[in-house]
Amino acid sequence: MLVKVFESEDMASALKKVKETLGPDALIISTRTIRKGGLGVLGKPILEVTAAIEPAAVAGGAARSSAAPRRADPYQGAQRRNRSGNEAKSDEISYEDIWNPGRQDPAPRPPRSEAAPRETGEIHALRGEIDELKSLMRNFLSETRVGATAVQPAAAVGQTLPVTPLPAPVSAPRTGRRRAAAGSGEGRELNSLVQLLRARGIDEEAAETIVRFAAQRAAPEQQQNPEVMRAIFSDVIGDLIQVSRRPVGQRRQRRLALIGPTGVGKTTTIAKLAAEHLLGGGQSVALVTIDTFRIAAVEQLKVYGEIMNLPVEVVVSPKQMRGVLNRHNDKDLILIDTAGRSPRDEVNLKNLEEILAPDLATENHLVLSAATRDEDLYEAVTRFGRVPLHNLVFTKIDECANLGVLLNVHLRHNFPLAYLTNGQRVPEDILVADAKKIAQLILGQR
């Protein structure tokens, strides 16, 4: 699957770029407003659109192989957990709920014509996407001509800007089309698939995209097989996920800095990474902390250093950081622990930005708890992004029942996933990010 990010001043020109680059069959995954060319709200607002398409569609619609996708292990239902009574009933949806005829009575499908056996399948879906793009273009061009006087004024200096994507342009036509199809058996089936993914914590826009890609890959008879559809969902989600590529055969020193909000487990993750590279890779490692706000954090890192016989340095200024890095220039890996910061603390974020200066060539990993609300995670990525960021690390995935948030944050902000942690044990409870494994976790395959 080909995923690309486009930047433009408005949605109309962004969609034009999508169509010119990926063709009319491209699907919009996410949209958001960013600012460039200035500090904070002084930057110019830019619309960022993430779109995707199957490589075969870009190449001109190569014929799909008739072979069925690989079989997955027998599906054992949507993994039901003991949950609080206020959770949504949609969490109880399973593949069997969708396809078992004893549980639902969908309207009969109209007979398929032999001349066009797939007309109501993937071709219909593709034509629908083309119509959607055309409709969006017409709507935005019309708004540009007629509603020029209704443009909202630019945000004042110091005003908090929204970080949520533009909802109406993409979701409105799609939602309308889904409602229009709700009367057919096929429409209800696709909508049920969307709800199944929503129950896993995947946001609506991403869920609809996944279902459309899955429908393109599956033959009509395969869409009735829960095992096959689960495997296809896993493949599609895996294709949408980008993981951090670890250097192969590269001998230069790596400098990994872990930053993020308070209480997400940065220091423990530092210890896990140190043990992984020291014991598993035989690399020389040095530990550095700039978390001087908490004495316990410094002492905790020193204890880990003593256990693994690693040097531990405490840094309080950019000048000290440069001296420490020069002193440990012989090490294969330097791991830098930072103090937990509020995403809204502009002063501390500025200090962090200075101490991790770009010329130091640190790989900045934003550490986030998977048990946090989506909106808070979006804000954290946006505000910490000034450092700048290179990769994401998700902790506490063992405390989160539905891991769709991993995909939501990744698709919205386009940062690769580097590591996941699933417990407090050092060094056992850490996983190197793998797209296939993450897709399985999101679908509840622990």
C-alpha positions in Angstrom: 0.0 0.0 0.0 1.3 3.5 -1.0 0.8 6.2 1.7 1.7 9.8 1.0 1.4 13.1 2.8 0.3 16.3 0.9 0.5 19.9 2.0 -1.6 22.7 0.6 -3.2 26.0 1.5 -6.8 24.6 1.1 -8.6 21.3 0.7 -9.4 21.9 -3.0 -5.8 22.2 -4.0 -4.8 19.3 -1.7 -7.3 17.0 -3.3 -6.1 18.1 -6.7 -2.5 17.0 -5.6 -3.9 13.7 -4.3 -5.6 13.0 -7.6 -2.7 14.0 -9.7 -0.2 11.9 -7.7 -2.2 8.9 -6.7 -5.1 9.0 -9.1 -8.8 9.3 -8.6 -9.0 6.0 -6.6 -7.0 7.3 -3.6 -8.5 7.3 -0.2 -8.1 10.1 2.3 -6.8 8.7 5.6 -6.6 11.9 7.7 -6.5 15.7 7.6 -5.1 18.2 10.0 -3.9 21.9 10.1 -0.3 22.6 10.8 1.7 25.8 10.9 5.0 26.5 9.1 7.4 29.3 8.6 7.2 30.9 12.0 7.0 30.3 15.8 3.8 28.8 17.1 0.7 30.6 16.0 2.8 33.0 14.0 3.4 30.3 11.4 1.4 30.1 8.2 -1.5 27.6 8.4 -1.1 24.7 6.1 -3.5 21.8 5.5 -1.8 18.4 5.7 -3.7 15.5 4.0 -2.6 11.9 4.3 -3.9 9.7 1.4 -3.3 6.0 0.4 -3.9 3.7 -2.5 -3.1 0.1 -3.4 0.1 -0.1 -5.6 -1.8 -2.0 -8.2 -4.2 0.9 -8.7 -1.3 3.3 -9.2 0.2 1.0 -11.8 -3.0 0.9 -13.8 -5.2 -1.6 -12.0 -3.2 -4.9 -12.4 -5.4 -8.0 -12.1 -5.7 -9.3 -8.6 -4.6 -12.9 -8.0 -7.4 -15.3 -7.4 -5.6 -17.0 -4.6 -7.2 -16.5 -1.3 -5.1 -14.7 1.4 -3.2 -16.9 3.9 -5.3 -18.5 6.6 -5.0 -17.1 10.0 -5.4 -19.0 13.2 -9.0 -19.8 14.0 -10.7 -16.7 15.2 -12.0 -17.0 18.7 -14.4 -14.0 18.7 -13.8 -10.4 19.7 -11.8 -10.9 22.9 -14.2 -9.9 25.6 -12.7 -8.6 28.8 -14.1 -7.7 32.2 -15.0 -4.0 31.6 -16.8 -1.3 33.4 -20.5 -1.0 32.9 -20.2 2.4 31.1 -18.3 1.0 28.1 -20.1 1.0 24.8 -22.0 -2.0 23.7 -20.1 -1.9 20.4 -17.1 -3.5 22.2 -19.1 -6.8 22.1 -19.2 -7.0 18.3 -17.4 -10.0 16.8 -16.9 -11.5 13.4 -19.5 -14.1 14.2 -22.0 -11.4 15.1 -21.6 -10.1 11.5 -21.6 -13.2 9.4 -23.7 -15.7 11.5 -27.1 -15.8 9.8 -28.7 -16.9 13.0 -27.9 -13.5 14.6 -29.0 -11.2 12.0 -31.4 -11.2 9.0 -29.9 -9.0 6.3 -32.0 -8.0 3.3 -31.5 -10.3 0.3 -29.0 -9.1 -2.2 -30.1 -8.5 -5.8 -28.9 -11.2 -8.2 -25.5 -10.5 -9.9 -25.4 -10.1 -13.6 -23.1 -12.5 -15.4 -21.9 -9.7 -17.6 -20.7 -7.7 -14.6 -20.3 -10.1 -11.7 -18.2 -7.6 -9.6 -20.2 -4.5 -10.4 -21.6 -4.1 -6.9 -18.3 -5.1 -5.3 -15.0 -3.4 -5.7 -15.9 -1.6 -9.0 -18.9 0.0 -7.3 -16.7 1.0 -4.4 -14.0 2.5 -6.6 -16.6 4.5 -8.6 -18.0 5.7 -5.3 -14.5 7.0 -4.3 -14.2 8.8 -7.6 -17.6 10.4 -7.2 -16.6 11.5 -3.7 -13.5 13.2 -4.8 -15.4 15.0 -7.6 -18.1 16.1 -5.1 -15.4 17.4 -2.7 -13.8 19.4 -5.5 -17.1 20.9 -6.6 -18.1 21.8 -3.0 -14.8 23.5 -2.2 -14.7 25.3 -5.5 -18.2 26.5 -4.9 -17.4 27.6 -1.3 -14.3 29.5 -2.6 -16.4 31.5 -5.1 -19.5 32.1 -3.1 -18.3 32.1 0.5 -15.2 34.2 0.2 -16.5 36.8 2.6 -17.2 34.1 5.2 -13.5 33.1 5.7 -12.6 33.1 9.4 -10.0 35.5 10.5 -6.5 34.3 11.4 -5.9 33.3 15.0 -4.6 36.0 17.3 -1.1 35.7 18.8 -1.3 33.4 21.9 -4.6 31.8 21.0 -4.8 28.1 21.3 -5.3 26.5 17.9 -7.3 23.3 17.3 -5.3 20.3 16.5 -8.2 18.1 15.3 -8.6 17.3 11.6 -11.1 19.2 9.4 -14.2 17.0 9.8 -16.7 18.1 7.2 -14.9 17.9 3.9 -13.9 14.2 4.1 -16.4 12.6 6.4 -19.7 14.2 5.3 -19.9 12.8 1.8 -18.6 9.4 3.0 -21.1 9.3 5.8 -23.9 10.3 3.5 -23.0 7.6 1.0 -22.9 5.0 3.8 -26.3 6.0 5.0 -27.7 5.8 1.5 -26.4 2.3 1.2 -27.7 1.2 4.6 -30.9 -0.2 3.0 -28.9 -2.9 1.1 -27.5 -6.1 2.6 -24.0 -5.1 1.3 -24.3 -1.7 2.9 -25.2 -3.1 6.3 -22.4 -5.6 6.1 -19.8 -3.0 5.3 -21.2 -0.8 8.1 -20.9 -3.7 10.5 -17.3 -4.2 9.6 -16.6 -0.5 10.3 -18.3 -0.9 13.7 -16.2 -4.0 14.4 -13.0 -1.9 13.9 -14.5 1.0 15.9 -14.9 -1.4 18.8 -11.2 -2.0 18.7 -10.6 1.7 19.3 -9.9 2.7 15.6 -11.4 6.1 14.7 -14.2 6.2 12.2 -12.3 7.7 9.3 -9.5 5.1 9.5 -12.0 2.2 10.0 -13.8 3.2 6.8 -10.5 3.3 4.9 -9.5 -0.1 6.2 -12.8 -1.7 5.2 -12.6 -0.2 1.7 -9.1 -1.5 1.2 -10.1 -4.9 2.5 -13.2 -5.0 0.2 -10.9 -4.4 -2.7 -8.6 -7.3 -1.7 -11.4 -9.9 -1.0 -13.5 -11.7 -3.5 -17.3 -11.7 -2.7 -17.2 -15.2 -1.3 -14.2 -14.4 0.9 -16.1 -11.5 2.5 -18.3 -14.1 4.1 -15.4 -15.9 5.8 -14.5 -14.4 9.2 -11.1 -16.0 9.2 -10.1 -14.7 5.8 -11.5 -11.2 6.6 -9.5 -11.1 9.8 -6.3 -11.9 7.9 -7.1 -9.2 5.3 -7.8 -6.6 8.0 -4.5 -7.5 9.6 -2.7 -7.1 6.3 -4.3 -3.8 5.5 -3.5 -2.3 9.0 0.0 -3.6 8.7 0.4 -1.9 5.4 -0.7 1.4 6.9 1.8 1.3 9.8 5.3 2.6 9.4 7.9 1.4 11.9 11.3 2.8 12.7 14.0 1.3 10.5 17.0 0.3 12.6 20.4 0.9 11.0 22.0 -2.2 9.5 25.8 -2.4 9.3 26.1 1.2 10.4 28.9 1.7 13.0 28.2 5.3 13.9 27.1 6.2 17.4 23.4 6.4 18.1 22.0 8.9 20.5 18.4 8.1 21.6 16.5 10.7 23.7 13.2 9.8 25.3 10.9 12.7 25.9 7.2 12.9 26.9 4.6 13.7 29.5 5.0 12.8 33.2 4.3 9.3 34.4 4.5 7.4 31.0 7.5 5.3 32.0 10.5 7.0 30.3 13.1 6.0 32.8 12.0 2.3 33.0 12.0 2.2 29.2 15.6 3.6 29.1 16.6 0.7 31.3 14.9 -1.8 29.1 16.6 -0.4 26.0 20.0 -0.4 27.7 19.6 -4.0 28.7 18.5 -5.0 25.2 21.5 -3.4 23.5 24.0 -4.4 26.1 22.9 -8.0 26.7 21.3 -8.8 23.3 23.5 -6.8 21.0 26.8 -6.6 22.9 27.0 -2.9 22.4 28.7 -0.4 24.7 26.1 1.9 26.3 26.2 5.1 28.4 23.2 6.6 30.3 22.5 10.3 30.5 19.7 12.0 32.5 18.5 15.6 32.4 15.7 14.9 34.8 17.0 16.9 37.7 13.4 17.8 38.8 13.0 14.5 40.5 15.8 13.2 42.7 14.2 9.7 42.6 14.5 9.6 38.8 18.3 10.3 39.0 18.7 7.7 41.7 16.6 5.1 39.8 18.7 5.5 36.7 21.9 5.2 38.8 20.7 2.0 40.2 20.1 0.6 36.7 23.5 1.8 35.8 25.2 0.0 38.7 23.3 -3.2 38.0 24.4 -3.3 34.3 27.8 -1.7 35.1 27.1 1.3 32.8 28.2 4.9 33.3 25.5 7.4 34.3 25.9 11.1 33.7 23.7 14.0 35.0 23.3 17.0 32.7 21.7 20.4 33.5 22.7 22.6 30.6 23.3 22.4 26.8 27.0 23.0 27.4 27.2 20.0 29.8 25.3 17.9 27.3 28.0 18.5 24.6 30.8 17.7 27.1 29.1 14.4 28.1 28.6 13.4 24.5 32.2 14.1 23.6 33.4 12.2 26.7 31.4 9.1 25.6 32.2 9.3 21.9 33.6 5.8 22.1 30.2 4.3 23.0 27.9 2.6 20.5 24.8 3.9 22.1 23.9 6.8 24.4 20.5 6.8 26.0 19.2 10.2 27.3 16.4 10.3 29.9 14.4 13.5 30.3 12.1 15.0 32.8 8.4 14.5 32.3 6.8 17.7 31.0 3.4 19.0 30.5 2.7 19.5 26.8 1.4 23.0 27.7 4.5 24.0 29.5 6.1 26.3 26.9 9.1 27.3 29.0 10.2 23.7 29.8 9.6 22.6 26.2 11.8 25.5 25.1 14.6 24.3 27.5 14.2 20.8 26.2 14.5 22.1 22.6 17.8 23.9 23.5 19.4 21.0 25.3 18.6 18.6 22.5 19.9 20.9 19.8 19.6 19.6 16.2 23.4 19.5 15.7 23.7 16.9 18.4 22.0 14.4 16.1 19.9 12.8 18.8 17.0 10.5 17.7 14.1 12.0 19.7 11.5 9.4 20.7 8.2 10.7 22.1 7.0 8.3 24.8 3.2 8.0 25.2 0.9 5.9 27.4 -1.5 3.8 25.3 -4.0 4.2 28.2 -4.4 7.9 27.4 -7.3 9.5 25.6 -6.9 10.0 21.9 -7.4 13.8 22.1 -4.7 14.1 24.8 -2.3 12.1 22.7 -2.9 14.2 19.6 -2.2 17.3 21.6 1.0 15.8 23.2 2.4 14.9 19.7 1.6 18.4 18.3 3.2 20.3 21.2 6.2 18.1 21.7 6.8 18.2 18.0 8.7 21.4 18.3 11.8 19.4 19.6 11.6 17.9 16.8 10.4 14.3 16.9 11.6 11.2 15.0 9.8 8.2 16.4 7.0 7.2 18.8 7.2 4.8 21.8 3.9 3.5 23.3 4.0 2.2 26.9 1.4 0.4 29.1 -0.2 -1.5 26.2 -1.0 -4.2 28.7 -3.3 -1.7 30.5 -5.3 -0.9 27.4 -8.1 -3.1 26.2 -8.4 -1.6 22.7 -5.2 -0.6 21.0 -6.7 1.2 18.0 -5.1 4.4 19.5 -1.8 3.2 18.2 -3.1 3.4 14.6 -5.0 6.6 15.2 -2.0 8.6 16.5 0.3 7.1 13.9 -1.9 8.0 10.9 -2.7 11.5 12.1 0.9 12.6 12.8 2.9 10.3 10.5 5.7 9.4 13.0 7.1 5.9 12.8 6.6 3.5 15.7 9.8 2.4 17.4 9.0 0.4 20.6 6.1 -0.9 22.7 6.2 -1.8 26.3 3.8 -4.2 28.0 4.8 -4.3 31.7 7.3 -3.2 34.4 9.9 -6.0 34.1 13.4 -5.0 33.0 14.4 -6.0 30.4 11.6 -8.4 29.4 8.6 -6.2 28.8 9.6 -4.3 25.6 8.9 -5.0 22.0 10.6 -3.7 18.9 7.8 -2.3 16.7 6.8 -4.7 14.0 3.9 -3.6 11.7 2.4 -7.2 11.4 2.6 -7.7 15.2 1.0 -4.3 15.9 -1.8 -5.0 13.5 -2.5 -8.3 15.4 -2.5 -6.4 18.7 -4.9 -3.8 17.4 -7.3 -6.6 16.3 -7.1 -8.2 19.7 -4.7 -11.0 18.9 -2.5 -10.9 22.0 
